[in-house]
Amino acid sequence: MSFENILFSIDAGIARITLNRPDRLNSFTVAMHRELREAIGTVKADPGVRVLLLTGAGRGFCAGQDLSDRAVAPGGAAVDLGDTVRTWWAPLVMSLRTLPLPVVVAVNGVAAGAGANVALAGDIVVATRSASFIQPFCKLGLIPDTGGTWALPRLLGTARAMGLAMLGDKLTATQAQDWGLIWKAVDDEAFKAEIEALLVHLSSAPTFGLAKTKELILGSGSLTLEEALEREAQAMRECGFSADYQEGVAAFLEKRTARFTGH
């Protein structure tokens, strides 16, 4: 596939998407949204893909919406930002959240606005120590969209979510790790090796069970304990009939490395 705004490849069970507008800090246009939607659709339809990596080119991960793509001229007609969210940002977040395989987000620099919240839609988020996360919506008279109002309080609690959303302060990658916003902050020079090791690990993992784990954790927020236990029982039933479980048990008994297929 040939894209102008992203880089996309699949190899050895690893799908890689790189936001590729480095001169604009990988900020989104409608054209980028369309390409990303097509790439994620390809990943979802390919049974050989075991893990997806999302990252950015250049010195930043993503600066969110390219405001020149949705510009409001002084005295001109207002732009329907709600339509933009419904048409592009919300489907993007849902496509990452519901993808039945692990999504690794490698935050290689600043992640701001919708770009920060796209990153938080990943399952495992790793950032360089020089990276940062910013919710600048309040400085534009807006609200944290792209799932921000959902993810921030669940990951950080109300007080920290309110502070980030209402003040728009920069959060360093180290703070983000310490606060539980991301999985890990890694020294810049070790970042690439860390991401590659993580991808190789997940590409050979029992991804059928990981997909069920993702589904249950993301859907647990509104459940009672009794409901969660029932969902676990149903998921364990499905996992127990999977080829991955049979292989895992066989490998354990035979004292060898398991060869999982994700089925």
Secondary structure, 3 states (H helix, E strand, C coil): CCCCCEEEEEECCEEEEEECCHHHCCCECHHHHHHHHHHHHHHHHCCCCCEEEEEECCCEEECCECHHHHCCCCCCCCCCHHHHHHHHHHHHHHHHHCCCCCEEEEECCEEECHHHHHHCCCCEEEEECCCEEECHHHHHCCCCCCCHHHHHHHHHCHHHHHHHHHHCCEEEHHHHHHHCCCCEEECHHHHHHHHHHHHHHHHCCCHHHHHHHHHHHHCCCCCCHHHHHHHHHHHHHHHHCCHHHHHHHHHHHHCCCCCCCCC
